[in-house]
């Protein structure tokens, strides 16, 4: 088959005009190629050589954003809208992004320092990025071979995204500007560069999230490991502007880099090079508070109520009356029950979320019930544990019977082998007789649940139980702490990995051999208090400590209130009947033969469920919307953005669990999921997202709590007017020990009107920043003394 001809036909059917180009070249070498037209029937006359390249005319809005510099390839995703038509070659993957963009015009963004270089090689590599579109332009497309010998191939061969020409040009200009600035991003000046770039952009209409995204891209391009510090410098610069102070800007940027850089950035971004951006040290302007401080609002973020319509009826019939009888939130029961059922299904059954993909989702989930000690977390977990405990009891009984048989079989085998050796036969005959004997296999206990357990032991149990296990912890805080223990250094990374479900994993133990896991699948459920969870959520916002563990958890953090009515006998009867129905389903799920036909990469066998056509359309739209929201939050709330990116896996797992609960009793278990089940799963997932927003706000609430501590210290007279951040650090108050935390607290108190940054002296060198506190705190301090 002529592959290049097949590519030409494919492009022609998409409404594109393919061009024949010589092998290894990127230039059409025939007159009039700019207006070349052909029919599909005529393509074999032009694409008739095995070794040939293929170009596509960039007409009718077809636009190629050609990423030439390494920096542009690296940071393109920060700026360019996501298109499904992306290609490149081995050394420049994803370097061509194809769009449909009416009204776009060709534009080339060159590095001005390389354009004027005396080195010919540098001049050839001067282009950062170019927008290629319009009559007389073409690009070599996949199916071709680069002059280096690398194959040009698709990364994603989908439809080009339709975009507005002005928006695309703006995105490319921002990317080119970030690339150019990144070439000057070096040690010793990076913080000053951040303040100069931040000040210049903020003065020219950019908001703080936009500036942070721009700085973050520069840091990524320059491999700056102190991105968190740069982003805090943006906040500080914005605060100074808000307070009416001058900040660094384009003049400082030109001083730190070169006038040509500022000229090009301003030209590309179509903004003026302001000359009023230099820092001014005011010596005569008094610091004044403009009003009363605002209350520090520590109210919880709202969560959506959990309606019965979001859930399979069989769960509602059990858990709604159970909530009344136990006196615990319905949300606790539902989350723990869903995770319990998912652990029973395990790796035997998986959902295929995308029609054209090899991505399979295992229904294992991590979850936490968040509440104060009085919210009945433990009784809720105990209630939803019952089906697992019954299965475990049955498995132990069967294991006990097998052990008795094994002991007898093992002794018989030992007797028979001893008899063979007594015959004193030759080696070959002895081997033949020994091999004809059947050595009994040591029984393995079928486990459904574990509790307090070390990582090596957990790995052993997972290797023995490839379907999966549920780890049930009454208090998750103890489990979190165990992941940090010196004696179990692999624990955290193992838990992060096994969340994926059905993983192949090898755990080597000194002196104890290796543990081979072929299909590691773990579910986790437990309770935790908000104050104890706060620390781990705060770590999710830390540049150094975030590894994505909190983002792997689903949370139930509902509003709670005292029980208004005592449970009645009908409530108890309804709970008991509901439990019996779910318990029967769980037993059937545990024993059900899903007739697995798919063999995974690690050799495990499983069955798949797909979404039907109607459900698939809804799933695709929901996933796109969720990932779009995650993308918009990447700068403003990176930790929660990472959480949203992981939610599709959880949503699809929930859908599969609902599907099993609703259809396991059908005459034939369906391998397609209905729109009704899918919509319920999405609705429940959306409610869980509101709970997660409340949980992740705990990281912010920690700063509020520390701010209240600092206000308390001021009221007690432990800080005087004109104090410095270093004075706070030196006192080592609880939670107020690191410069970054102290800075965050001070910025918050300035925003709420409790503190004010005092004017600096104007003396040479780095100024010492001092702070005044609101007169009302001084008054309260005097009142307490009196």
N, C-alpha and C positions, 0 to 999 in steps of 0.2 A: 504493500500500500504506500502511495506517495503521501507522506505525512504533511509536507508543506502545502500540497494541494488541498488536503482536508482542512488545514488551518484557514486557507484562503476561502473555501466554501463556507466555513463556519462564520468568518468575519463578514462575508458578503451577505449572508442570511440575517445578520444583525443590523444590516443597513449601512455597513462600513465599506469603504472602497479599498481593497487590498492592492499593494504594489509589489511587483517582482523586483528583488534586489539581489545583487551578487552575494554569494556566501561570504560571511565574515565582514561584510561591509554594512554601512548604515546610510549610504547615499545611492539613490536611484541614478543610474548612469545612462539615461535615455532622454531625449528631448521631449518636452511637453508632458512630463510626468505629473506636473501640478494639476493638469486637467484630465488625467487618465481615467477612463471609464470602461467598464467591461460588464458583460452579463455573466451569470453563473455558468451558463453553457460554454462560454468562451474561456473560462478560467484555465482549463487544461492546456490551452495554447500558450499561456504565460507562466504557469507554475508546473513545469515539466522536467525539472532537474532535481535529483534527490538532494544534492548539496546546494541549498538556496536559502536566502533570507526573505522575509516578508515584512513590508511596511504597511501602514494604514494612513490614509489621508485624514488630516485633522480638519474636516469640514463640518458644517451644519451644527456647530456648537460642541463637537467632540473635542475635549480639552485634556491635554497631558500635562500634569504638574511633574516636571522632571527634576528629581532631587539629585543634584550633582555632587555636593560636598558631603563628606562623612557626617558632619554636624547636622545637616538637613535631614539625612536619612534617619539619624538617631532621634531627632525631636519632632519629626513631622506629625506624629499622633497627638502632640500637644495642641496643634493649631488647625490641621486640615480636617474637614468633616469626613466621617468614615464612609468610604465608597466600597462597593463590592467588586470593583474592577481594579486589581492591583497586581503588578508584576515587577520582575527584576531579574538579577542573575546572582550567582553564588556570592560574589564579593560585594554586591550592592543589592541586597534583598529588599524588596518592596520600595524600590527607588522610583517607580512610575505609578502615579495615582491618576486614574482616568475618571473624568466627570463629563456630564452633559451640562453645558453652560452657555446659553445664548447671550451674545453681547460681550463675551470675553475677548480680550486682545492679547497678542503676544507681548511678553515683557520678560526681560532678563535681569536678574539681580546678581551683580558681580561684586566680589570682594575688591574694593578699590586699591588695596595695597598689593594685591597680586596682579591686577590688571596693568599696573605701572611698573611691575618688577622687571629687572634686567634678565632674569632667568626665564628662558622660553618655557620650561616645564611648568613653572609657577603661573605664567600667563595663561597657559592652556587649561590650568586647573582653577582659574579665577571665578568661574561661575558657581554660585551657591545654589540657586534654584531658578528655574524658568517656567513660565506659563506658556505652553506651546499650543497654539490654536490659530485657525484662520487659513485662508487660501495660500498655497505655496509652502505649507508645512506638513511634514509627515513624521511618524515615529516608527522605529523598528519594533515589531510586536513579537510576542511569544511564538515559537516555531523557528526563530532565528538563532544564529550563533554570533556572539560578540567577537570582535577581533582578537580578544584574549583567549578565545577558545571556549569561554563559558557559555552555557546554554541560556537563552532568555526564556523564562518560564513564568507561568501564572502563579501568584500566591493565592488569590481568590478570583475565580473566573466568573464573576457575576455581572449584573447590570451596573453601568456607571451611575453614580448619584447625580440627580438633577439639583444644581445649586445656582444661586444668584451670582452674577458676575462680580458685582461690587464686593459681596461678602467673601468670595473666593480670593479676589485680589488682596483684600485686607488680611486674610489669614496667611497668605503666602508672604506678604510684606512683613508681618509680625515675625514669621518664622525666619526670614532672611535677616531681619534685624537682630534677633536672638542669636543666630549663628555667628554673625559678625562680631557682636559684643563678646561672645564666648571665647573668641580667639585671644582676647585680652584678659580673660578671667584667670588671674594667677595669684599665688600666695602673697599676702602682705597688702593687697589693695582690694580684695574681693568684697570686704564689708563696705568700704568707701564707694566701690562701684555699685553695690546694691543700693545704697542710699542715693547716689547720683541718678541712677536709672529710675529708681522708684519715685524720687522727687520730680524728675522730668516728666514722667508719664502721668503721675497724679495731678500735676499742674495742667496737663493737657487733656483732661477729661476722662482718663482711665479711672475705674474704681479699684478698690483694694483687691478683690478677688482676681481681676484681670491682671493687675500688676504682679500679684503672687504667682499666677500661672506663668507669666512671662519670665520671672526670675527663676522659677522652678525649672523651666525648660533650659535656661542658660546653665544652671547648676548641673543638670543632667548631661548636657552637651560637653561641659568642661570637667565632668567627673568630680564635682565639688562634694565632698562628704559632709559638709556642714550646712546643708540646705536649710535645716530647721532654724539655724541662726540667721540665715539670710531672710527667711520669711518673717522672723521677728523684727528684723531691721525695717522691713516694709511697714509693719504695724507701727513701729516707733516713728517712722517718717510721716505716716498718715496722721498720727496723733499730734505731731508738731504742727502740721498744716492746719489741723482742726483747731488748734489753740492759737492760731494766728502767727505762728513763728515761721521764719524762713528756713528753707532746707536746701540741701545740695540739688543741683539740676544739671542742665546741659553744659554750662561753663565748667563745672567740676568734672563732668564726664569727658569733655575735650581735654582737660588738663591731665586726666589719668590715662587717656588713650591717645586720641589724635583728632584734630579738627575734621579730617576727612571722614572719620567714623560718624561723628555727629551730623555732618552734612548729609551723608547717605541715609542714615536712619530717619532723619527728619523728612528727607525727600520721599523715602519709601512709605513712611507712615502719614505723609501729607500733613505734618504739623510744623509749627514754628520753633526755631531754636530760641527759647526764652533766655533772657540775660539777667533775670532777677532771681535766680535760684540759688545764689551763694548764701551760706549761713551767715546770719547777722547776730552777734552777741549783744543783746540789749542790756544796758546797765541802768537805765533810768525808768524803765516801765515796771510798775509794781505788779506783783501777782495778786489777782483778785478773784474771788469766787463770785459767780454770777447768780447764785440762788442756793436753795436748800438741796442737800444730797437726795438722790433717789433711793428708795428702799432696795436692798439687795434681794431680788426676787428668787427664792429657792423653790418655787412651786414646781410640781412635776409636770412634764409634758403630757398632754391628753392622750388617752388610748381609746380605740374604737371598741364598742361593746361587742361581745361575741354572741351572735344570733344563732339560733338552732338551724336556720336555713343553710348555714355555711358548712354543716357537718353531716356525715352519714347518720341516718335516723337511729341506727342501732347504738351508736355512741351516745346520742342525745337521751335515748330511753334509759340508759344506765347512769350517765354522769350528771344529768340535770337533777334527778332526785338525790343522787349521792352528794351533790353540793349542799343540798338542804339538810341532809342527815348529818353530814360531817361538819358543816358550817365553814367550809373552805370555798375560795373562789372557783367558779366553774372553769376558768381559764387554766388553773393548775392541773385540774383533772384531765382536761382535753389534751394539753400538750404532752403530759406524761403517758397518757393512754395511746396517743398516736405514735409516740416513739417506741412504746412497748410492742405494739402490733408490727411496726416496721422491723424491729429486731427479730421477730419470729419469722417474717417473710425472708429476711436476710438476702444473701447473694444469689439465691436460686432464681429470682424473678427481677427483671430490671426494665426500666422504661427507656424508650428511645425518643428523646425530645425533638430531634431534628430528623426530617425525612431522609436527607442526603448527608449522613454523618455516621461515624462509628462511635459516637459518644453514647454510652449507656449509663444511666443513673441507678445506683443501688439505693433502696429505701432505708438506709441507716441515717440517723439524725443525732445531733448533740443538742441537749436542751437544759435550761435552768429555770426553776420556779423562784422568782425573786420576791421577797416579802419580809416583813418584820417577824420576830419569833412567834407572835400571836396569830399569825395568818394561816395556821394549820397546813403548812407545807408538807410536813412528815405524814400526817394522816392521809393527805391527798395521794402522796407517793405510795403509801401502803395499800390503798384501795386499788390503784391501777396496776400494782405489782401482782395481784392475786392470780391472774391467769398464768403468768410466768412461774410463780411458785408451784402451782399445780402441775405444770408441765415438768418442772424440775424434779418434783417428788416422784412422778411417774418414771422419769428417766433414771433416777437413783434406784428405784425398785428393779427396773429392768437390768441395770448395771449389776446389782447385787446377784441376781439370778445368773447372769452371764459369767460372773466371777466364779460362782460355784461350779458351773459346767467347765470353765476354763481350768480350774485346779485339777479336776478329774482328767480332762483331756491332756493336760500337760504331763501328769504322772504316767498316763498310758503311753504318751509319746516317748517319755524318758525311758520307760520299761522296754519299749519296742526297739529303740535305738541301742540300748545296752545289750539286748539279745542279739542284734546284728553283729556288734563288735565281738561278742563271745564266740561267734562262728569262725572267727579267724580266717576270713576269706581274703582274697586278693584286693588290691586297691580299687580296681575298676568295679568288681562285684559289690564291694562294700559301699562305694559311692552310689551305685545303682539302687541298692536296697534302701539306703538312707534317704535318697531323693524320692523314692516311691512312697515314703511315709509323709503324712500331712502334719506339719507342725502347726499347732493351734495359735491363732493370733490373740495377743493380749487385748482384752476388751478395753474400750475407751469410753469414759463417762460422757454422755451427751449433755452438754451444759447449755443453759439458756441465759444465765445471769452470773455476774461476779460482783464483788463489793470492794473491799479494801485489798488491793493486790499490787505487787510490784510489776514493773514493765517486763522483765524476763518471764515471770509466771503468766502474765497476760498474753505474751507472745506465744507461750507454749499452749495455752488454752485455745487461742485463735487458730494455731496450726492444727489442733485436734478437732476443732469445730469450725470448718470452713464456711458454714452457712452464716455464722455470726454470733455475737454475744451482746448482751445488754449490761453495761456497767451502771449499777444503781448506787448512788451516794446520797445519804441523808443530808450531808453538808458538803457542798462542793468546795468550800474554802480549804478544807483539809486536803482535798484532792489537788487543787491548784498548787498548794504549798509543796505537795509531794513531787510535783513536776520540776521543782527547783532544787531538790535534794542532791547533795554531792554524790550520794551512793547510787543514784539512778540518772546518770547524765544523759542517757538516750531517751528518757521518758517523754519529754516535751516534743521532740522531733518525731517520735513514733506516733504520738497522739495526733499531731498535725497531719501526718501521712495517712493514717488509717481512716481518717474522716472521709476520704474519697470513696471508700468501700471497695471490696474485692481486690485488694492490692496484693502484689507479690512482694515479699519482704524477707530479708535474711538478717537475723540478729545473732551476732557472734558474741559468745560469753567466754571470758578467760577461764580456762580450766574446766568448762562445762560444755564444750562443743558448740555447735551452731543449731539455731532453730530456723527451719524453713517454713514460711507461711505462703501458701499458694493462693489464698483468697481471703485475706484479712478484712473482716467487716465488723466494725464496732459501733454500737449505739451507746449514748450516755444520757442519763437523766439524774437530776439532783436538785436540792434546794440551796439557796444562799441569801444572806441578808444584804440589803442595798449598800450599807456602809462598808461591808467586807468586799463586795464586788467592785466598789468604786476604784480601788487601787488598780485592779486588772483592766478596767476600762480606761483609766488614765494612761496605762502603759500602751494601749492601742493608739494613743495620740502622740506617743514618744517616738522620735526619729530613730533612736537607738534600740528601743526595747520591743517595738511592735513586730510580731511575727505572724499575726493573723489568727491567733487562737480565739480571742473573744468573737471575732467575726464569723467563726464557724458554728456558733451557738444560736439556737432559737431561744427566745426568752418569753416568759409569761410574767409580766409585772403589772397586775391589774390594780384598779382602785379597790380598796377594801373597806368594809363597814361592819359594824356589829350585827349579828344575826337578829332580825326583827321578829321572826316567828320560830317557835319550836317545831321540830319535825314531827310529823304525824305518822301513825301506823301505815296509812296508804303510801306515804313517801318512802318508808322503809321497805314495804312490799315491792314498790316500783323499782327501787334500787336493786333489790335482790333478784327480781325477774330480769331486769336489764343486764345485770352482771351475768346471769346464767346464759343469756343469749350471746353475749360477747365471748364468754368463756367457751361455748360450743364452737364459735367461729375460730377462735384462737387454736383450739385443739385440731380443728379441721385444717387450718393453715399449716400447722406444724407437721401434719402427716400428709399433706396434699402433694401429689406428684405432678409438678408443673410440666413434665415431659420436655425437659430442656433439650434444645437442638443446636444452640449456638455455643461454639467452643471459643473461649477467650484466649488472649495472647499468652496467659499463664497456664493454659490447659484446663481451666475450670469450665463447667458446662452450665448453661443457664437458659431460661426462656425470656423472651422479650414481649413487652406490650407497647403498642404505638397509640398515638392519638388519632382518632378518625379525622377525616378531612375538615369537618366543621370545627372540631376542637383544636386541630393543628393551627388553623388560622388565628384562633384566639390566643393560643400559646405563643405563637410567633410575635403577635402584636404586643402582648404583655411583656415578653422578654425584651423586646426592642425598647419599650417605654421605660422599663426598669433600668436597663443599661444606659439609656440616655440620661435618666436622672442621676445615675451613679457618675456619669462623665461630667455633668455640670457641677457636681459636688467635690470633684477631685481636689480642687484648691481650697475651697471654703471649709470642707469637712472631709479630709482624706480618709479618716478611719471609718466613718459611716459610708463613704463611697465604696470602700473595699467590702463592707458588709453587704451592700446592695448588689455588688457584682457576684457575690456568692449565693444570693437568694434564689436564682433559677434552679440550682441543684436541689435546694430544700423544697421548693414549690413542686417540682416534678416528683420528688420522693413522696411528698404528702399526697399528690394525685394518685400515685400507684397504691399507696396504703388505702385511700378511700375506695379505689377501684376494687381492691381485694375484699374489703369489708362489705361492699355492696353486691358483689357478684360471685363470691366463692361458692355460694350455694346454687348457682345456675347449673342447669343440666350439662352445659359445656362452658368451661371458663373462657370468657371472651378475650381475644388478644388485641382488641382495640378499645380505647377509652372514649366514653361519650362526652358530649359537650356539657351535660349536666354535672357530671363528676368533675370535669375540668374546671368549670366555673366555681364550684364549691371550694376546690383546692386553692384557686387563685384568691377567692374572697377570704379564706382563712389565712393565707399567706399575707395578704394586705393588712389584716388585723395584727398579725405577728410583727409586721414591720413597724406599726405604731408602737408596740411594746418595746421594740428594739430602739426606736428613737428616744423613748423615755430612759432606757438603760444607758445608751451612749451619752445622754445628757449628764449622766453622773460624773463623767470626766470633767465637764464644765462646772458642775456643781461643787466639785472638790475645790476649784479655785475660789468659788463663792464662799465655801466654808472657811478656807484659809484667810480670805479677805475679812471675814467676821472675826477671826482670831486676831488679826492685826489691828482691827478697830478696837477690840477689847484691850489690847496692849497699850494703844494710844490713850484710851480713856483712863487707864490706870497710871498714866504718867511715865511709862517706860520708854517713850520716844518724845523728843522735843521738836519744836518747829525747826525746819531746816535739816531734817535728818537725811541720811543717805541710805541707799540700798545695802551698802557694806555694813552699816550699823545693824541692820536686821539680820544679815548673815552671821555676823559675829555673835549675836545673842543665841543663835541655834535654837529658836523656838520650834515646837513640834510642827512639822510639815513645812516650815519656812527656813530651809537650810541650803538649798541650791540657788545659784544666781538666776537660772531660768525661771524657776517657780516664783521667786521673789519678784522678778520683773513682770511676770504674768499677773500677779496679784496687784502690783502697783498700777499697771495699765488699766486693770478692771476698776480700781478705786478712783482713778482719774476720770474714767468714762462715767462713773456714777456720781461724781461730784464730791467725793470725800477727800481727795488729794489734789494737789496742784504742783506742777513742776515749776520750780523757782527759776528766774532769769539767771544765767551764768555770768561770770565776772568779765569775760572778754579777754582774760589773760591768755598768753600763748600756751600751746600744749592742749592735751585732752582735758576738757572742762570737767569738774566734779559736779554731778547733777544732784541737786538737793530738792527736797519736797516739803511742802507745807500741808497741814491738815486743816479741815474745815473748822471754823470757829465754834460750831456747835459741839464738836468733840472736846474742845478746850473747856467749854462751859460745863459739859457733863463731868469732866475731870475735876473741876473746881467744886461742883456740887457734891461729888463723892467724897472729896477731902473734907468739906464742911460737915 
